[in-house]
Amino acid sequence: MKLLLDENLSRRTVPFLQEAFPESTQIALLGMENANDFTIWHYAITIL
């Protein structure tokens, strides 16, 4: 399972989560902090 964290959650948590959930990431780390909900949802279902 991969997790896609919201931009409101600290990106500092990602390395800890990646131990249990490899390839997890956070919106800001993807450069999508200004993306709308639809764009993020589309990314999540197609890439993750």
C-alpha positions in Angstrom: 0.0 0.0 0.0 1.2 3.5 -0.8 0.1 6.6 1.1 -0.4 10.1 -0.4 -0.3 12.6 2.5 -2.2 15.9 2.3 -0.1 19.1 2.3 -1.4 19.9 5.8 0.6 16.9 7.2 4.3 17.5 7.7 6.6 16.2 5.0 8.9 15.2 7.8 6.6 12.2 8.6 7.1 10.7 5.1 10.5 8.9 5.8 9.0 7.2 8.9 5.9 6.1 7.0 8.0 4.8 4.1 9.4 2.1 6.4 6.0 0.5 6.6 4.5 1.9 3.3 7.3 2.1 0.7 6.8 4.7 -2.1 4.5 6.9 0.0 4.8 10.6 -0.4 3.3 13.9 0.3 1.6 16.5 -1.9 4.3 19.2 -1.4 7.1 16.8 -2.2 5.5 16.3 -5.5 5.2 20.0 -6.2 1.4 19.8 -6.1 0.8 22.1 -3.2 -1.4 24.5 -5.3 -3.2 21.7 -7.1 -7.0 21.4 -6.8 -8.7 18.4 -5.3 -9.6 16.9 -8.6 -6.0 17.0 -9.8 -4.8 15.3 -6.7 -7.5 12.7 -6.8 -6.6 12.0 -10.5 -2.9 11.6 -9.6 -3.7 9.3 -6.7 -5.8 6.9 -8.8 -3.6 6.8 -11.9 -0.1 7.0 -10.4 -0.5 5.5 -7.0 
